[in-house]
Amino acid sequence: MKCLVLFFTGLIFLVSCSDKQLPQDVIPRDAMVSLLVDVQLAESYVFSFLQDSIQLRQKNNNIQGQGVVFGAKDTKKVTDSVDQKIVRLRQQLNDFYTSVYTKHHINKSQFETSLKYYSKDPKLMDEMYVEVSESLKEKMKEFKSKEWYTLIMH
C-alpha cells in the first residue's frame, strides 16, 4: 500500500512539475519575443516622428503664450498641420502593426491574448523583454556596422 501511495504521489509530482501547456490561442514564447522585437521597432520608428510633431506643437504654443506677434492664421496653420501629422502617424503605426502581424502569421487578437497571458507572469515578461532588448541591441550594432551608415555619420 505504501508503494502505491508513493507511486501516485510521485506521479502527481511529476505531472505538476511538467511544463504547462500553452492555451491554443497563445503564441509560443520564442515567437512572441521575435514579435515583440518587431513591434518595438515599428513603435520606435513612428514615435520618433510623433515626438518631433509634439515638440513642434509645444514650440507653437510657447510662441503664442509669449505674445510673439504672429497672425492667428499662422499659429492655427501650424497646429492644424501638426494635428494632421499626428493622425497620419497613428494610421501609419496601425499599418505597421498590421504588417508585423502579417509577417508573423497572426492577428491582433492573438497578439493581445498572448500579451495578456504572458503579462500574468511578470518574471517571465521581464525575461522576455531582456531578450527583446538584447535582440534590439544586436540589430543596432548590425545597422551601425553598415558602410553607408558609417559614411553618413562621420
N, C-alpha and C positions, 0 to 999 in steps of 0.2 A: 504494500500500500504506500509506504514511504517513497518507493521508487516511482510509483505512478504520480504522486503529488509533485515530486521533484521534476519529473519529466514534463508535466503540464506547466509547472512554474517556469521552468527553463524555456519551454516553447512560447509561453506568453511573453517572457522577457525578450526573446529573440524577435518575435513578431513586432513588439512595441518599439524595439530599438532600430528596426529597419527603416530605410528612407521612406518618408511619406510620399505617397503618390500625388502628383500634381493633379488638380482638377483638370478636366479635359480642355476647358477654355483658357487655361493659363499657359503663357509662353514659357518654355524651358529657360532656366537661369542663364545659361551662356548666350542663348539667342536674345534674351532680354537685355543683357549687358551690351551686346552689339547694337541693339535697337536704341538703347539709351544714349550710346555714343553718337549715333546719327541724329537723334532728337536734340542733343546738346549742340551739335554743330549747326543744325538748322536754326535753333533759337539764338545762338550767339551771333550768327550772321545777320539775322533780322533785327535783333535787339541793338546791335551796334548802330544801325541806321535809325532805329527808333530813338535811341538816346540822343543822336545828333538833332533830330527833329524836336525833341523835348527841350533841349538846350536852346535851340533857335527860338522856340516859343517863350522860354523864360527870359531870354535877352529882349525879345519884343515887349514882353510885359514890363520888364525893368525900364526900358526906354519910355514906355507910356507912363510908368509910375514916377519917373524922374522929371516929367514935364517937358521932355525934349519935344521940340516942335516938329511934328510930323502930321500930315493930314490924316484924318480918321480913316480915309480910304486906304492909305498906305499901310497902317497898322492892321486894319481889317484884312487886307490882301495877304499880309504875312501870316496872320492867324489862320485864315481860310486855307492858305497853301499848306501850312503845317498840318492842319486837321485832315486835309485830303491825303497828305503823305502818310499820316498815321493810319488812316483807313486802308490805304494801299498796302502798307506794311503788314497790317493784321491779316489781310487777304493773302498776302504772299506767305506769311507764316502758316496759314491754313493749307495753302498749296504745298508747302514744304512738308508739313505733317502727312498729307496725303501721299506725297512721293515716298516718304520714309516708310509708311505703312505698305505701300505697293512693293517697294524694294524687299521688304521682309515678309511679304505674302500674308499680311494680317490686315485687320481693320481697326478703326478707332475703338470700338467696343472691346476687342480682345486686348488692346494696349491698356485701356483703363481698368479692365478687370484684373489684368496681370499686375499692374502697378498697385492696385488696392491689395491684392493678395500678398505681394512681396513687402508692402508697407506695414503689414501686420507684424513683421519681424524686423524691428529696427536694426538689430545687429547684422542680419543678412543684407538689408538695404545698404548699410554702411559698407559692408564688404563689397557689394556690387558696385557702389559708387567709387570705391578705391580703384577697382578695375577700370571703371569708366574714365576716371582721372588719369590713370596710367596710360590708357589707350590714347587719350587726347594728347597727353604729353608726347607720346611716341609719334603721333600724326604731326604735331607741331615741329618736332625735330626733322622729320622727313620733309615737311614743307619748307623749312628754313634751309635745308641742305640743297634745295634745287638751285641750279646755276642761275636761272633768271631772277630768283628771289635775292640771291647774293648780289647780283649786279644792280638791282633796283635799290636795295637798302644800303649800299656802300658807295 
